[in-house]
Amino acid sequence: MSRIQAAFERLKREGKPAFIPYVMAGDPDLSTTRQIVLALARGGADLVELGVPFSDPLADGPVIQRAAARALESGTTIAGIFRLVRDLRRETQVPIVLMTYYNPVLQHGLARTVRDARRSGVDGFIIPDLTPEEAGPWREALRGTGIDFICLAAPTTPAERLKTLGRVSSGFLYYVSLTGVTGAKLAAESELRKQVGRVRRAVSLPVAVGFGIKSPAQAAQVGAFADGVIVGSALVSRIESAGRKKAAASAGRMAGAIARALAG
Amino acid sequence: MGEAVNRKSRSFLSSKHLPDASGHFGPYGGRFVPETLVPALMELDREYAKARREKSFRRELAFLLREFVGRPTPLYFAERLTRDLGGPKIYLKREDLCHTGAHKINNTIGQALLTRRMGKRRVIAETGAGQHGVATATVAARFGLACDVYMGTEDMARQELNVFRMRLLGARVVPVDIGSRTLKDAISEAMRDWTANVRNTHYILGSVLGPHPYPMMVRDFQKVIGIEARRQILKAEGRLPDLLVACVGGGSNAMGLFFPFLRDRSVKMIGVEAGGHGIKTGKHAARFAAGRIGAFQGTMTVLLQDREGQIKVTHSVSAGLDYSAVGPEHAYYRDAGRIEYTSVTDSDALEAFQLLSQTEGIMPALESAHAVAQLRKLAPRLPRKSVVIVNLSGRGDKDVQQAAEIFDGKNARQKKLKIEN
């Protein structure tokens, strides 16, 4: 059983949704990211999503675009991120998922990416521009490694396709709460509840919801009907305004508040 | 003989051809987009496949191309340019004479018809040089659709005239002030808008780029250029041309001209990329000279990127060629050895801009001037009997101000040098 599956199993027994914070690796630099991830884990993160910066992140809103630009400015590479995860593994066993566009993975090499992920302790990948139809070579590279490939589903995804996504995805399914980019406005609760119900009926995997969840209150609302709650832009925005020195402490406090709201 | 050729071309056009059902041209193409957009692309694919089989759709498209766009465009024998270059007989395919001044409208008309079929009331587009933006704003006005055009602020500055034209046509021009502030950022922003508004909005992508079915569909809407040119040259010369030359940004004008000739083995084809300040300077948009395969903005193709897969910022005097990726079908035919690609520099293009203006009284777009510049290099080595078609993809009015600034700058520098000496 993968570390991600184990985490969802444990949370299911405890009757709690998973709290999954997202931060951009290398924003503002990798050593700060290291402190941030440790603070998130201490604050109650059940999984951590680490963004791999890309020059043209077309699924992302302005907050994460700016974070990617800062990370690239500080010289962040995918190899550097694998080194960071390897270092982190000496201090935390929190499942770590890389969220990356396909091209950086492709250029690093599919086999090499998988090998580096295994060696460093990366548990899974979310690749927003890699659909199941195009994912053949990548899934082949992952085969037998126990590393999860987490697919995304959207409000526009028809029922038939949800089933396909549920088959291809492993670990969990990432449900994009809205038609839009990261950091946009969250859909009305009743609508979202209905949508997540639709997804859960179609797939057997845990369903985590992301895009647009900004506050502990919203997280708790979504956590009432989802298996996991992903908070990205709000946290990245907090890190941006906190500045390098206070970034980890500030992110940790926000994580703590969300984790408490989800547990309560 | 003419009839035999025609029959061959018809069967070729209706035959099964690339891309495959999932939008791949060999290793290139495909669909690399956020999941939110996949259903919309599938719908577009279905709707387009249905429409192209319907006589009424084809008839309406043909009518609009004739009566609204002004097709067929002439295949013009450039007598003075031919004499001046002292080489082959040069014909210009006059896409600059299309309504709105470039080939872009061939595609926007087709996509506007599809938008209406899908019951969507709003269109968005990206634009570099502004020609595709103007062509989209034009069909939006013609069909009563709301229209937002994304344009990098750098491009807005160098193509001010087209910004005014779009606004006059009732479109909103949305400034894109991120990244390099040029075409690639405009495409990213347009895709983000589409992701948010996909239920009521159609994205009129302007080149043979992006996710399937765009590269195929835009090619199909543009291949009218080559179909006409083929018929026209057979009439004028009684034979096929020896060489076709076209500029390649995303590559829609080039693919439009080349595609109907692909099976005519005797016809050589050259696509001309933007060499900017020269390949060695790194300031260019010559993807085939310095790029490699990667996934970007919806498609797998040849890209200018660094070792880490980050997309490089390009440079060209011509906003329409200033882009990091090339259409996937071009990459396929480059590998197959069917189409050759090369590049010319900014200054080559500017000289060709003047040359064509002064020998033929035809002012080409700076994009198209790249094709003319390549021909200028080649012509002395080609036999006089050979026949060449250059795609004059757009007219140069939009570039006058920019060219004037460059030429004035040059004159001022030369004057200063003289005084100092």
Chai-1 contact restraints between the chains, C-beta under 6 A:
chainA,res_idxA,chainB,res_idxB,connection_type,confidence,min_distance_angstrom,max_distance_angstrom,comment,restraint_id
A,S55,B,Q310,contact,1.0,0.0,6.0,A-B,restraint_1
A,S55,B,I311,contact,1.0,0.0,6.0,A-B,restraint_2
A,D56,B,S188,contact,1.0,0.0,6.0,A-B,restraint_3
A,D56,B,I311,contact,1.0,0.0,6.0,A-B,restraint_4
A,L58,B,S188,contact,1.0,0.0,6.0,A-B,restraint_5
A,L58,B,M191,contact,1.0,0.0,6.0,A-B,restraint_6
A,A59,B,P34,contact,1.0,0.0,6.0,A-B,restraint_7
A,T77,B,E308,contact,1.0,0.0,6.0,A-B,restraint_8
A,Y102,B,F32,contact,1.0,0.0,6.0,A-B,restraint_9
A,Y102,B,A295,contact,1.0,0.0,6.0,A-B,restraint_10
A,N103,B,G294,contact,1.0,0.0,6.0,A-B,restraint_11
A,N103,B,A295,contact,1.0,0.0,6.0,A-B,restraint_12
A,N103,B,G309,contact,1.0,0.0,6.0,A-B,restraint_13
A,P104,B,G309,contact,1.0,0.0,6.0,A-B,restraint_14
A,L106,B,G294,contact,1.0,0.0,6.0,A-B,restraint_15
A,L106,B,A295,contact,1.0,0.0,6.0,A-B,restraint_16
A,Q107,B,G309,contact,1.0,0.0,6.0,A-B,restraint_17
A,P128,B,P34,contact,1.0,0.0,6.0,A-B,restraint_18
A,D129,B,F32,contact,1.0,0.0,6.0,A-B,restraint_19
A,D129,B,V33,contact,1.0,0.0,6.0,A-B,restraint_20
A,T131,B,V38,contact,1.0,0.0,6.0,A-B,restraint_21
A,E133,B,S22,contact,1.0,0.0,6.0,A-B,restraint_22
A,E134,B,G30,contact,1.0,0.0,6.0,A-B,restraint_23
A,E134,B,F32,contact,1.0,0.0,6.0,A-B,restraint_24
A,L152,B,E35,contact,1.0,0.0,6.0,A-B,restraint_25
A,A154,B,E35,contact,1.0,0.0,6.0,A-B,restraint_26
A,A154,B,T36,contact,1.0,0.0,6.0,A-B,restraint_27
A,T156,B,T36,contact,1.0,0.0,6.0,A-B,restraint_28
A,T156,B,P39,contact,1.0,0.0,6.0,A-B,restraint_29
A,T179,B,T36,contact,1.0,0.0,6.0,A-B,restraint_30
A,T179,B,A196,contact,1.0,0.0,6.0,A-B,restraint_31
A,T179,B,V198,contact,1.0,0.0,6.0,A-B,restraint_32
A,G180,B,T195,contact,1.0,0.0,6.0,A-B,restraint_33
A,G180,B,A196,contact,1.0,0.0,6.0,A-B,restraint_34
A,V181,B,R192,contact,1.0,0.0,6.0,A-B,restraint_35
A,V181,B,T195,contact,1.0,0.0,6.0,A-B,restraint_36
